[in-house]
Amino acid sequence: MTPSSFLCLIFIFLVPLAPAGLALINAGLGRSRSAAHAMLVSLAVMAVAALAYFVCGFAWQGIAGGAAHSLRAAGKEWNWIAAEPLFLRGHPLDGSPASLAILLQILSVGLAALIPLGSGSDRWRLGPSCASAALLAGFTYPLFAHWVWGGGWLAQLGSNYGLGQGFLDAGGASCIHAVGGLTALSVAWILGPRRGKYVLQGVPSAIPGHDAVIVVFACFLMLAGWMSLNSAGAILFAGVEPGRAVLIAVNTTLSASTGLLAAVAITTYRFGKPDVSLCANGWVGGLAASSAACAFVTPAAAGAIGLVAGALVTAAVACIEWPLAIDDAGGAISVHAAGGLWGVLALGIFGRFPNAVSGQWLAQLIGIATLIGFVLPLTYALNWLLNCFYRQRVDPEGERQGLDLYELGAGAYPEFVTHTEEFTQQ
């Protein structure tokens, strides 16, 4: 194993801190009577996603330069899906760049599958959430990831059509966060709002998370996981030299920091005091937005990206809750969908490349249009069909009791009262 591969392996070993932090945020922003369920389902979804990706996900994603199915259009070959063997057959896991990419993707697809759990908090059953994760990890994620990281048609926009470097995403703002966030939007639409969210003529009621401490603690975990995820992704998928990991870490930290400060300033202006949950989501939104351009922008630009992301997260929460009447308890849609899409666009605006070719911003816009115009309808259709055969939302009695008691038979905090009077009345 080369020193570069060893460094990349160390980064990958730290990536699980990102899903650990996201699981804590989802649990902390939900109700206390569903906290144990939130943590268990996070672990189960990670396991199901890893297994689905092992069985068929990698076969559809592949690696750049690998076997793939292609279509011929305008005199050019455009790859649309990989043609690798199932069950990772023929791929020695020996520390080569290809094997490191497989390991990173097994963790990355798990992170993407965790994102929708925030939007389905307090009402999404364990079994259907795992089935939805299998659909995402086995098909939706690998298909789009092939287009971006596996040498697919989005990556070929540069070589085949002269649009900059082709669609670029170093750390997963599109493949992980936008795909996960758009799946979260689909799930929230299908499940409907939590009981008690819209009780007065459609006006949303605040349902505070039960533990702000673990939410903020999770932000520290996610910073370490994100720096590792962005660094490993940039080395393996964007071909940057390992020494640029320092720049990536600085850019990731600055983007998260300005995202947090933007949320602090906006919530203080709106409410008179900063809102902990929105500020934490501003931090994570800055992380998500940093992923695409982390290796290709200056620190000043990274700060600007995070600043816009923090403002965007707070604005998106208001738009999602009020005009659209979508209940997103964990902020998955505003953080990962909106933040990820902005991060993709920001690369086209702020990115700096050697031997720069014009058209990078257009390649990024084509990627965004593909996410909204194809991935969102696809993931909605898959989850809608799943709901037709395997009902995703818990029964009203289960929501009233809490998912801990209803699905697991025991609460996360057995020594404390976790039901207020409004939820125990018949």
Beta strands, then each sheet from edge to edge (+ up, - down):
strand 1: 68-73
strand 2: 76-82
strand 3: 198-200
strand 4: 203-204
sheet 1: 1+ 2-
sheet 2: 3+ 4-
end
